[in-house]
Amino acid sequence: MTSKNDVHCAIAGLGRIGVSLESDPLREKPASHMGAIDYNRTAQLVAGSDPDENKRIAFKSLLPDCAVYANTELMVEEIKPHILHIASITDSHIPILKMALSAGVPMVVCEKPLSNSLEEARALLPLIDSSDSVVLVNHERRFSRDYREVRGLIRDKAFGELLSINARLYMGKTRPVSQILYHDGTHMLDILRFLTDENLEILHSEGEPYRKGGQLIVLARGGSVPIVLDVSGGRDHLVFELDLSFEKGRIRIGNGVYELWSSQESPYYTGFRSLSCTSSGWKGRTAYFSSMMNHAIELLNNPGRKCESSYGDGLKVLELIDEILGAYPQEQNQDSSLEKTPSSSVV
């Protein structure tokens, strides 16, 4: 059995998802890679890197005993971490990952999306396949207790067969859908794959993915389950929500939403059945970040164990985004640029 400080961790990228979300008073903790490492009894954060001097100074003020670097490659060379957490801007993910694999870092936790370029992510596959290192992509909802419970209810057919899913992702008034897809759209597409236990088939889409505040409706299928996905701007609020319809019930799950509905004799119409909400609100912690960290430690200590959020899973999401956006010619304007997409989720 391992004990505290056995696993040395380092973070590349000391921004929101790497460090500063831990200071959000409203978020469930841990809410960052720094927090997840600190929360885990077998892990110790020993170093962090970032090209931004202000972020390095802020990190050092929080953790004065940690080494701080401007250069991630130098950090890896000198610290030789057991786990490297890549929480930097998206454009840097693949270069840092390539360096880490070449350096023989045993375990790499990489923020989503893997890249802004499907081709760039695919080009790394030979190194991924030939390396003894393990790569875990932080699609955090796969590790969240509420989503894992819903997956169990689907598998156990607690409400009968899953018949359809309606999913909604709204992020701000002015963001084009193309950027939303590369931000929390990666989480949405991945959790749809996770819940249905199927690769998604994109059937059709309608909308304006490159217009500020635009809307996109995607029709898809997860195995035999039809899916309607609405990804849109134009709102002054945030929505991440899935509405799952079953033979004998309904589940709503998302940010701040957890509802179970069961079919019962209708109190409104004689001879009919209606849905009644039997449970509302998730009780307790979802442990989304700490469970991800636990899985990373398990993979590190048990070579050959299947990764629950693999490089292949991250690549599949990029393939879906590429397929969705490929139906629309990209507008040649600054608004549609995906350069330097932040790695941290807005939610």
N, C-alpha and C positions, 0 to 999 in steps of 0.2 A: 504493500500500500504506500502511495506517495504521500508526502507531507508538504506543508507550506514551503514555498520557495524552490521546490524541485524543478518546476517548469519556468524557464526564463522567457519572457515575452518582450517584444519591441513593437512600437507603433510607427508606421510611416504615414505621416499626415496628422497634424495636431489641431485640426479644425473641429467642426461640429460633431460629426459622428465619431471622430477619434477621441475627443476630449470634452468639448464645451457643453454638449447636451446634458452632461451629468449635473450641470448647475441649474437646469430648468426645474423650478420648484413643482411643476404640475406633472411631470413625466414619471412613470413608474421607473424605479431604479433596480438594477443598473440600466442606463440609457445610452451608454457609449462603450467603446472598446476599452478605454481606461477603466471605467466602472466595472465592466464584466471581468476584467483581469483581477482587479482588487477584490471582487466579490468571491472569486473562486479560491478555495482553500489550498489548492496545490500550485497556484500560479503566482508569479511575481513580475511586475513591470519593471524592467531594468533600464530601458532606453526609449527615446522617441526622436523622430527626425522630421524636419519641415524646412523648406527653403525660406519661409517667412520668419524673419527675426522676431517680430512681435508675438507670433504664436509660440516660438521657442521660449521666449522670456516668460510668457504666461504659463506655459507648461512647467518650467523650472520653478516658478513661484509656488505652484501646486505641489510638485514632487521634487524637492531640492536634492534628494539622494539619487535621482535618476540621471543617467547620462543623456545629453542632448546634442544632436547633430544637425547640421545643415544638409549633409549628404547621406542619403539612405544606404548607398553601397558601402561607404566607409563604416557606417553603423553596423551593418551586417557582418562586415569583415572583422571588426574589432570585438563586437559583442557576441557574435555567433549564437543568436537566439534559437530556442527550440521552436517558438512560434513567432512568425512575423505577421502583424496585422496591417494590411494595406488599406488605409482610410484616407488616401490622398485624392486629388482631383482625378476624374475618370481618365483623362488622356494619359495619365502616368501609370495606370494600373498594369497594363501589359508589360511595359518596360521594367517596372519594379518586379513584377512576377517572374519575368524571364531571368532577371538578375538573381532573384532569390532561389529559383530552381537550379540555376547554374552553380550557385554557391553551396547548394546542398542543404538549404534550410529544411528541416524535417516536415514542418507543418506551416502552411500559409493560409491565413484567413483573409479573403479579398472582398472588399465592398462591391456591391452591385452598382451599375452594370459593369460587366467585365471590361467593356470598351465602348467607345462611340462608333467603332467600326467592326462589323461582322468579319470582314476579311482579316483584320489584324488579330482578332480573337481566334479565328480558325487557324491562322498561320502558326500559333503557338502549340497546337495539338500534338505534333510530333515530340516536342520537348516534354509536354505533359505526360504523354504515354510512355516515354522512355525514362522518366524521372522516378526515383523512389520517394520523392516528396509527395505530400498529400495537400490538395487544394480544396478548401471549403469556401463556397460563396455565401455571403451573409444575406440570404433571403430569409429575413428574421421571422416571418410569420410561420414558416415550417417548424419552428421550434417553440412557438407560442402555445400555451396550454389550451386556450379557447379554440384555436383552429385545429389543434390535434384532437380535441374532443369531438368537434364537428366531423372530422374525417372518420373517427371511430363510429359515430352515429350513422354515417353514410354506409360504411362497410358492414355494420351490424343490421342495416335496414330497419333501424328503430322506427322510422316513419314510412316504411315501405321503400319502393324504388325512387331514386332521385330522377325527376322528370325534366327539370329545366333550371337554369340559373340566369338571373338578371344581375349584372354588375355595373356599378357606377363609380367613376373616379373623376372628381372635379377639383381643380387646383388653381385658384386665382382667376382674376378677370382678364389678364392680358397674355398669359402664356399660350403659345401655340401647342396643339395636341402633340406634335412631333417631340417637343421637349418634355411634355408630361409623360409620354410613353417611355422615354429614357430615364425619367426620374422614378416616380412611384408606379408607373405603368409596368415596370419590371417586376415589382412586387405583385401587382394584380395578375399579370399573365402567369407568373410562377405559382401563385396560390391556387389559381384555377387548375393548373396541371396537377398540383399536389392533392387537391380535394377530389378531383375526378379520377386520379390514378391513371391519367391518359395524356398523351401528347395532343395538343390542340390542333384542330384542322380549321384554318381560316376559310370561310365560305364566301363572304362578301363584306364590303365596307362602303359607307357613304359619308361624305363630309368634306371639311376643309382643314386638313391636318397642319398646314403651314401658316394659316391665318391667325393673327393675334386674337385670342378669345374664341377661337373656332371650336367646332364640334365634330366628333367622329363617332359613328355607330358601326360597330363591328359584329357581324354574325359569325359564330364559330360553333364548333362541336368538340366536346371532350368525350371520346368514345361514342356512346349513343345519346349523350346528354346535350341538347341544344343550349347555346349560350348567347345572350345578347349583352354586349359590352358598350357602355356609353362613356367615352373619355372626352372631357370638355373643359374649356375655360369659361369665361363669362360670368363666373360667380365670385362673390366676395367672401366665400367660405370654402371650407375643405370637406370633401366627402370621399371616403373609401369604404365601400359597402357591397356586400354580396347578399342576394335574396335567393335562397334555394327552395324550390318547390318540390314536394314529395307527394306520393299517393295519399298519405294520411297525415300530412303536416307541412310545416314550413320552418325554415331557420333563417334568421337575419343575423349577419355577423359583419363587423367592420370596426372602424375607429370609434370607440365609445358605444358600440352596439353589440348586444348579444341577446337574442330572443329565440325561444323555442315555442312553436305553436303546434297544437295537436287538433285533430279532427274530432269533434264531439257533436252530439245531438244539438241542433240549432235552437237557441232561445228566441230566434226571430221568425223562423219559418217552419211551419208544421210539415213533417215528412222530409226535411232536408238536414244536412249536416253543415256546420260552420267551423271555422278555425278559432281556437281560443288560446290566448297567450298563457302558457303554463310556467314560464320562467323568463325573467327579464333582468339583464345586467349580469356581467361576469363577477363571480365572488372571488376575491383574493387576487394574487399576483398572476400575471400571465407568464412571467419568467422568460420572456422571449430572448433577451440578450444573455442572461445567465445560462439558459439551457443550450444556446448555441456554443457558449464557451465550454460547457461541460462536454458537449459532443466533440469539440476540437481536442480536448484532453483525452477523451476516449480513443479517438483516431490516432493520436500521437502514441498512446501506450499500447495500442492493439493494431499493429500493421496488418493490412488486409481486410480490416472491417470496412463495410460499405459506408461511404459518405452519404449523408442524407440530403446534402445540398452541394452537389458536385460541380466541377468545371463544366461538365456536359449539361447540367441543368441550367447554368448561367448562359451557356452557348445557345441552348434551345430558345431561351427568351429573346436573345438577340436575333435569332433566325425568324421568330414570329414578328418582331417589330419590323425587321427588314421586309418581310412579306406584306405586312399591313401597309407600310409607307411606300412600298414599291409600286403600288397601284396609282400613285400620285406623283406627277413631276414636281420636284422640289423647286419652289420659287427662289429665284436668285436675288435674295435680299438678306439683310443683316438679321432680320427677325427669325429666319428659319435656321440660323447657324446653331450647330450643336457643339461648337468648340468649348473646351474647358467646362463640360458639364460637371457640376458638383457631384461628388460621390455620395454625399450624405443625403438621406431621405429628408424631405421637408416635414414629414409627419413622423 
